[in-house]
Amino acid sequence: MRRKTRSIEVGLHFEGERERNERWAELLAERLVGIQSQLGPTAELEQWTRESIRLHEQHVVNKDEWKPKRDLTRELAHRVA
């Protein structure tokens, strides 16, 4: 849950050794078009921190559904999934 942006991030994070993370990023970058064709064009591969890489999507949550102090509702979890 990203409170500042009122969104939910679904992501695959690589937070290991920098060289290993970079290798994963290279492999994913080679397949990014195919990945985006399955997940959608908002799937993004990026350098997240100095050492970390992530492949992620942000799903903006409607005002009525935003309840960050509670668990996700089944409906919202299903929509994001």
Secondary structure in CASP SS format (residue, H / E / C, confidence):
PFRMAT SS
TARGET T0000
AUTHOR 0000-0000-0000
METHOD secondary structure of the structure
MODEL  1
M C 1.00
R E 1.00
R C 1.00
K C 1.00
T C 1.00
R C 1.00
S E 1.00
I E 1.00
E E 1.00
V E 1.00
G E 1.00
L E 1.00
H E 1.00
F E 1.00
E C 1.00
G C 1.00
E C 1.00
R H 1.00
E H 1.00
R H 1.00
N H 1.00
E H 1.00
R H 1.00
W H 1.00
A H 1.00
E H 1.00
L H 1.00
L H 1.00
A H 1.00
E H 1.00
R C 1.00
L H 1.00
V H 1.00
G H 1.00
I H 1.00
Q H 1.00
S H 1.00
Q H 1.00
L H 1.00
G C 1.00
P C 1.00
T C 1.00
A C 1.00
E E 1.00
L E 1.00
E E 1.00
Q E 1.00
W C 1.00
T C 1.00
R C 1.00
E C 1.00
S C 1.00
I E 1.00
R E 1.00
L E 1.00
H E 1.00
E E 1.00
Q E 1.00
H E 1.00
V E 1.00
V C 1.00
N C 1.00
K H 1.00
D H 1.00
E H 1.00
W C 1.00
K C 1.00
P C 1.00
K C 1.00
R C 1.00
D C 1.00
L C 1.00
T C 1.00
R H 1.00
E H 1.00
L H 1.00
A H 1.00
H H 1.00
R H 1.00
V H 1.00
A C 1.00
END
